């Protein structure tokens, strides 16, 4: 049994803006099940405190760090036995809305301070200086918001091992040199092999330069981020640390995402009753005011409406898509220009396109259960979870061959689907390539026996957290050896 502090800026269902939240609830639960003592460290955002009250909340410590009074609360992750420590400072707890940016879409001006204090608390708990009488063996940090923790721990003699997971390298936590001096960080950290990044302070570099092991969320992404194309300027550092870098494919919560027992969908079904899936489609067509027709193929898209997700590719082939016999259902939010363009298309083609701006977990489940095809044309995708949800729901993914999409979706010639074929893949990030792939998929849809084979192949895959948690245990064991030898 190991004691693990899992530091993250979001965890579902307490707070979620993306896939990090799903990982930060599922992996700790899987590790707890395997007998480890896991505590999640999370900012006490206003919305988190409100949700945590129903699960029970008790104050476990009060500290002052850099003249900032801090309360530490303990609660449980709703629906689980995992303990959660909440870092309560006014810039977290007295602010509504998005955890990282204001209503205008710009980052909160004090993000550097908020996540520096968060890191300092992570350091205090890790060194058993927070009054909890509990010291972890492993501190597992996630993305730039926790990147300073391994850097702060590095000089300590009796420190836990540090593991740092990259969920998306594009977010590097960049701030000016003035912020570096304002935070009073030690001078030796201002170095291009440490926290300095082309004249700026980079929080994520704290994790990349100082963690004992670096992981990322798929094997392909681990390779990609060591190249100039996907390395976001950090590829040199990652190549230098390639021996310490491992890709571990994320799992999914197979209880929450289970078409056989999902309470958020109108008709349950499983691999052997896949023919019942279509009842979800007609229910969703009725709900959205689309023509009710079992035979019309429905394409779904759920995600942030940002460049990374390939929204331009979708928009640039929209006229061709509208010429085909199909329906398109979108759920997401992001850049105003993308939102407006999609809303305009839906208004002009109400019989073919439905667009819902925002995020709604229940509606996401309905789309996964109803759609025949799921569009995921991301320009890069560290892991991706929606393609795994889709495979589990017998919804065939159409993906760009990048990152975790390449590791989970396999296209075979129609006469060679066998047990591996489970989706459709394009290899050039162009609207033409995406559209050609949609046409291949729709051609297969007209052949019910082949289509069913693809669905059943996807639905029989194991995307549970068990395998991933086992892999993390091996990584933890490796870094503990490393730290005790030093």
Order of alpha helices (4+ residues) and beta strands (2+ residues): beta-alpha-beta-alpha-beta-beta-beta-alpha-alpha-beta-alpha-beta-beta-alpha-beta-beta-alpha-beta-alpha-alpha-beta-alpha-beta-alpha-alpha-beta-alpha-beta-alpha-beta-alpha-beta-alpha-beta-alpha-alpha-alpha
